[in-house]
Amino acid sequence: MDALTASMALLRLEGLGPARYWQLLDHFGSPDRALLQLPQAMLSKLPVRAQSQWREFCRLGAQSELLEWVQGERARCVQRGVQLVCHSDSDYPPLLMEISRPPPLLYLRGPRAILALPQIAIVGARRATSAGLDNARSFAMELARSGFAITSGLALGVDAAAHRGALRGTGATIAVLGSGVDCIYPRQNRALADEILAAGGAILSELPLESGAEAKNFPRRNRIISGLSMGVLLVEAALRSGSLITARLALEQNREVFAIPGSIHNPMARGCHHLIREGATLVETSGDVVGQLGGLLAEPSATEPAPAILLDDRQRRLLLAMQGGPRSIEQLAGETGEGPGELMALLLQMELEGLLEQLPGGYQLTVRGAACCCEGEGVAS
């Protein structure tokens, strides 16, 4: 029996899980020996159904319900374009293998080679502010252009913004799910999952096909997100949140942890401030992240020099008017003195330059636009 079949059979036994799996492997040395010689002391701790499944396997072997499920699951994976990555495979992610009780088996949609890329996890609040979403997109785009794969959890809010930023930066992104890879959750992000796959990214889970999203799955999902990555960037988070748990797991796994500071009046900044007090690195630019990781990858500007765009007085005046936060068309017209037609043309031009972005009911600065205000001269396109 090959290691993959034995591992799948063991993990199929309800109540066994990664912790007991690794206990068995430490004792028996291989999953096939562990499956054949499951100790009575451990068997008695499993639910009655799991005990029955294992005893039937001992009697019937390949004709048992347990091994028939394994063969069926492998066939379903082939039909649905899902690859199985076992801990014994040479291309199992080495960083993930370093964590305590790593997932013995990964289900993967997308290219296996993506798992070998250096990864940065970007996580944060589902109900992030517009500035938080902008930061997630911008940091992800710049880090993706630097050569990092952006790993996150496909959740609403910061996770989705990070994936989209990586796609905008024409980089790789990996979505780790708390459900089966064929059960995209949340439903609102199914189109985003399709975009990720179409762009050469990946969808990953340790859960069998057709597994639904349950609350108990997400802490397990979070340890994979941090375990795959060289570092975790927290964008926005409340003091009690799954994102903060991911960052703490990263600290336990000896990963670098970064946090973007925010306003003391923003409750979504409190998790970041708490982490910074605990020793996380405060970051303001993607270069801070790359630099902390030892400069393993060059920043985009080092390999892709871009011409500067000099701002004229009208453009600079418009950017300065937007420094206080999102502004409606009416507010911008009043603060800049521009007529409606001229203002719309100016907004469109500057949006194309990546200096601002449109929101429902108005516009706000991008990270690039805000940096340009500080410089007062121009900005690289």
N, C-alpha and C positions, 0 to 999 in steps of 0.2 A: 504494500500500500504506500502510495507516495505521500510526502509531507503535507501537500495541499489538501488532499482528501481527508487525511487523519485530522488535520487542524480544523477543517470545516465541520467534521463530525463531532469533535470535542466541543466546539463553540456552539453547536446546535443544541447541545444538552442544556436545558433550562437551568439557570442557577450556577453554571460553571464559570463563565466570564473570563476576562483576561487575567485577573489576579490568580485564580485557581489554575488556569491554563499554564501560567509561568511556574507555579509551584510544581505542577506535574512535570514540566520540562526540566526543571532543575533536578528533579529526582530520577526521571527515566532517561533523559538525554535526547529523546525524539518523540514527536507527537504520535507516531504509529505504536510505539511501545507503550506510551501512556494510555492510549485508547484501549489497547488489548489488555492492559493490566491495571485498570482503574482501581485504586485501593478502596476497600470496603469503608474505611473511615471517611473518605471523601464522598463516596457514593451515597452514604447514609445521610449526608447533609444536603443532597440535591432533592428537588421535588419528586413526588411519586412518579409522575409521568417520565421524567428524565431517567429514573432508575429502571423503569419498564423498558424504555427505548434502548438503554445500554444492554440489558439482559437479552432482549430480542436480537440485538446485534451479535452478541456472543453466540447465540444459537444459529442465526440465519446468515450472518456475514453480509455478502453483497445483496442478498434478497431482503434484508431488514429495512424497515421504514427509514432508519437513520441514514444508511448509505444510499437508498433510493432518493432521499431528499437531496443529498450531496450531488449525486449525478444529475438530478433535475435542475438544481441550482446552477451548476456549471453549464448545462445546456442553455438555460435561460440567459446566462451572462453572454454566451456566444451569440445568441439571437439578438440581444439588445445592445451589442457592442460594448460590453462591460468587461474590463480586464481584472483579474484577481492577482494581487501582489501579496505574496506570503513572506513572513519574516525571514524565512530561509533563502529567499531569492537574493541574488547578488545586487539587484537594483532597488531593494527595499531602502527607503530614505535613511541614511546613516544617522542624522541628527535625531530623527524620531526614535530610532532604535536605542538611543542613549537614555531616554526617559524611563521612569519607573513604570513597569507593566505596560509597555507599548501595545498597541493593537496587533494581535498576531496576524491579522488578515485585513487587507484594504480592498475595497471595491472602487474601481477607477473608470471613469468615462473621460477619454482624452488620451494624449500621448504619455507613455510611461516616462519618457525622457524628461518631462517637465518636473518630475519629482527630484531630479538631480540638481536643479537650478538653486542658487542661493535665494532664500525666501525671507521676506519681511511681512509679518502679520500686521494688519491695520484693523483695529476694532474700536467700537464705541457705541454710543446710545442709538436705540431705534428711533427715539423721538428727538433727534439732534436738532440744533438750531441751524439756520441757513448758513451761518459762518462755519459751524462745525462740518456741515456737508461739503462746503467749499474747500475747507482745509483737507478733508479726507480725499476728495477728488484730486486736488493739486499735489499733495504729497505723494499719492499713489502714482499719478502721472509722471512726476519727476523721478521717483524711485524706479519705476518701470523702465523709463528711458535710460537709467543708470545701469540697468541689467538685472535688477532684482525681480523675481516673481512676487506678486502681491497676493498674499493668502488671507482669506477672511471667511466669514460664515454665511454669506448670502442673505443675511437678515435685512430687514428694512432699515433705513437710516444710514449710519456710517458704513456698515458692511457693504451695502449696495453701492454707495458712492465710491468706496475704495475700488471695488471691482470695475466700475465704470471709468474711474480715473486711469486705471491700468490699461483698459482698452483704448482710451483716448491717447495714451502714451505709446500705443502699439506695442505693449509689452505683454508678458504672460501673467495670468492670474488663475488662482486655484480656489475653488469654493468647497469648503468642508461642511458637510451636512450632518444634522442630527436626525436624519431619516435615510431611507435607502436612496441610492443615486438615481433611481427611476421614479422617486416620489419627491419632486421638487417642493420645498417649503421655504418661505410662504408662497402661495399661488401667485401673488402679485409679481414675483421675480422669476417666473417661468421663462418669460421672453429674455430676461437678462442671462439666465442659465444657457439658453440657446445661443446667445451672442458670445458668451464665454467659450463655448465649445466650437463655434464657427471660427473664432479667432485663434484657435489652437490652444486654448486653456483647458482646464480640467475640473471635473466634479468628483469629489472624493468622500467616502464614508467607510466606517468599519462595520456598518449594519447590513444585514442581508437585504436582497431585493424585496421590494414591496413593504418595507418597514415604514410605518408612519412616524410622524414627528411627535414624540412624547417628551414631557418635561425632564424625565430622568436621563434622556439621551444627550442633553445639551452640555452638561459638565464633561461628559466623555468626549463630545465634539470639541469642546474648548481646549482640552489637553492636547488634542491632535494639532489644532491651529498653532498653539505655542510651540509644541514639540517639533513641528516641521521647520520652524523659522529660526533664523539667527537672532532676531530681535522682534519685539512687539511694540508697536506704536499705538498708544491710547489717545484718541482724538477728543472725545467727550464721554463722560460717564457719571452717573449718579453714584453716591457712596455705596449703595447696595445694588449691584448690577452684575450681569453675566460677564460684561466686558472687563470689569475690575477683577473678577475671578480669573479670567484668562491671563491678565497681566500678572496676578499673583502666582499663577501656575508657572508662568515664564520665569519669574524670580526663583521659584523652587527648582526649575529645570536648568538653572544657571544660564539663562538667556539674558541678553540686554533688554532693558525696558525703557521706553521713551514716552514722554507725555507732553502734550501741547497745553500750555497754560491758558487760562481764560479769565473773564471778568469775575470778580468776587461776588457779583450779583447774579451770576448765572449758575443755577443749581447743577447744570450739566457739566460744570467745570470742577466741581468739588472732588470727584473721583480722581481727576488728573492732579489736582493740588495735593490730595492725600498721598498719591503715589510719589510725587516729587519729594514730599517731606520724608517718605520712607526710603528715598535713595534713587528713584528713577531719574533719568537724565531729562532735563528740561530742553525742549527743542523748539526752534523757531523756523528752521528751514530744513529741506531734505538733506542739505549738505551736512547739517549737524548729525543726522542719522548715519550717513555714509562715513563721516569722519570718526565717529565713535566706534564703528565696526572695523576700524583699522585701515580705512581707505582701500578695501579690497577691490572695489569697483570705482572706476572714474566717474565723476559727475558729468552730466550731459554736456556742459559747456566746455569740458576739457577735450571732448571728441567731436562735438558738433558746434563749432563757433557760429554764432548767428549775428547778423548785422543789427545795429542799434536803430531803433525808431525814435526820432526826436519828436517830442510833443510841442505843438504850437500852443499859444496862449489859450485858445478856446478849449482845446483838449485838456490842458492842465487845470483850467478853471472848473471844468466838468468833473474831473477826478476829485478835486478838492471838495466839491460840493457833495460828493458821495462818501466822504471819509467817515461820517457819523453813523453809517449803516445804510440799509436799503432805502431808496427814494422812489417816489412815484414820478410819473412824467410831469405832473403839475408842480410838484415840489422842485424838480430840476429846472423847469422853465422859469419859475419864480426866482431861484437862487442864481441862475446863470444869465438871465435876460435873453436867452435864445428864443426865437420864434419856433412854433411847433414843427414846421417842415425842416428847418435847419437843425433843430435838436434831434429829430428822429434820424436824420442822415448821419449826424455826428455819433449818436449812440450805436447805430449799425456799424459804422466804420470801426469804432473802438471795441465793439463786441467781436468783430472779426480779428482784431489784433490781440484778443485774449485779455483785454484790460478790465472788462466788466462782463456780467452775464445777466440775462433777463430772468426775472422772477414773476410769478403771478402778481400783477398790479404794479410792477416797477422794475428797478435795476439795482444791482449791488456790485461792488468791486470784487475782482478775483484777487488771489494772492499776488499775482503779477502786478495788477493795477495798484494795489496797496503799496507794494514795494516801489513802484514808480513814483507814487506821491512822496514817499520818504526821500527818494533820490533827487527829485525835483528837476531831473534833466531828461532822461529817456529810459527806454527799457528794451531788453533784447527780445526779439520776436521768435 
